[in-house]
């Protein structure tokens, strides 16, 4: 089986299946409405049969005519099963899964997170976060969840089994996306508006280190082998994008790859030697991690793709 990827594409309001080796779109499922209901993030069910896609609204962030739905896609049949109506809970964005298989979604306007029952396809629980909340991440065993609040200067830790806040981890300023190291020891945090990467010690629940970057980070991503940390960064005033490859042990830069697009999510290839990065121009970049070069770009069928995850084997 070829390695297949799932990608949310705002321009085509779809969840696209990409074959990066063949350089083509394999399948595409419409999950939103053009210019009105755009897809942002993805979480997979525990059995890998369904994809849950947040329908945030009209915008990327900020002045947003918000939506209130989660699209549910049957991956085997490549079809939209339904939209979960979240009622008054508006602007769903970040998604993750806990150890029990429940899907957690950030609700920006309502300042809360919701647990979605993946079988009943309905809201199971709510946790009030006391501030707008945008990004989500889980530790490796999925028993601790972490949430970032954009311009608000803290990370919130949640126990999903108890459905309660267990810690607030202070930051110098707000945060972009977050991700947990493969060993569960560290949380990588993109600074809200400065070219900085913060590292949180999760045992101490405290900021341990900050390192400089070339651009403002969107989505930090530690590779599964524990060797590298990827920071996709952007200098908005100059419209310059970068894929920054750091050594995980020292956080020293290995490569700074400049690209003519804003980069979003990244994902290590199964072979561990390549990296996939979605670009705002509507492409998936294939990067040679050792050489620090972009080998190719795959058209994903529309501009402003955001999330990319590996598509599970249907077998």
Buried (B, 14 or more C-beta within 10 A) or exposed (E): EEBBBBBBBBBBBBBBBBBBBEEEBBBBBBBBEEEEBBBBBBBBBBEBBBBBBBBBBBEBBEEBEBBBBBBBBBBEEBEBBEBBEBEEBBBBBBBBBBBBEBBBBBBBBBBBBBBBBBEEBEBBBBBEBEBBBBBBBBBEEBBBBBBBBBEBBBBBBBBBEEBEBEBBBEBEEBBBBBBBBBEBBBBBBBBBEBBBBBBBBBEEBEBBEBBEBBBBBBBBBBBEEEBBBBBBBBBEEEEBBBBBBBEBEEBEBBBBBEBEBBBBBBBBBEEEEBBBBBBBBBBBBBBBBEEBEBEEBBBBBBBBBBBBBBBBEEE
